[in-house]
Amino acid sequence: MMPEERKIICTLEKEFYSEKDQGKLRVLFEILPSGIHPVNKDEFFCKTEQVFVTGGYGEIKERFKDSIFEAKCILSKYIQGGCL
């Protein structure tokens, strides 16, 4: 079974300097089959409205800096912060 993939529109939130190349994204919108919707408005995403990046955060930071961008995320098997 494939993990659930969600498409989001987000911005950089926080880099973890103590962890190599990890950080968080702030989710602004989710791209659903019915269109683009504010996060958590039509479908529950996560109460923190954040996505934890487990690797490659530095590359994302360099590429997008202060931009809003689209990303795909996969539900973690570790549930934290009241998320899915």
Residue pairs with C-beta under 8 A, 6 or more apart in sequence:
3 74
3 75
3 77
4 74
4 75
4 84
5 72
5 73
5 74
6 30
6 45
6 72
6 73
6 74
6 75
7 30
7 31
7 70
7 71
7 72
8 25
8 27
8 28
8 29
8 30
8 31
8 39
8 45
8 51
8 70
8 71
8 72
8 73
9 27
9 28
9 29
9 30
9 31
9 36
9 68
9 69
9 70
9 71
10 25
10 26
10 27
10 28
10 51
10 68
10 69
10 70
10 71
11 25
11 26
11 28
11 64
11 66
11 67
11 68
11 69
12 23
12 25
12 26
12 60
12 61
12 64
12 65
12 66
13 23
13 24
13 25
13 26
13 50
14 23
14 24
15 22
15 23
15 57
15 58
15 61
16 22
16 23
16 24
16 57
21 55
21 56
21 57
21 58
21 59
22 52
22 53
22 54
22 55
22 57
23 52
23 53
23 57
23 60
23 61
24 50
24 51
24 52
24 53
25 50
25 51
25 53
25 60
25 71
26 49
26 50
27 39
27 45
27 46
27 49
27 50
27 51
28 38
28 39
28 68
29 36
29 37
29 38
29 39
30 36
30 37
30 38
30 39
30 42
30 43
30 45
31 70
32 42
32 43
34 42
37 43
39 45
39 46
39 49
40 46
40 47
40 49
44 84
45 83
45 84
46 81
46 82
46 83
46 84
47 81
47 82
47 83
48 81
48 82
48 83
50 81
51 71
51 73
52 76
53 60
75 84
76 83
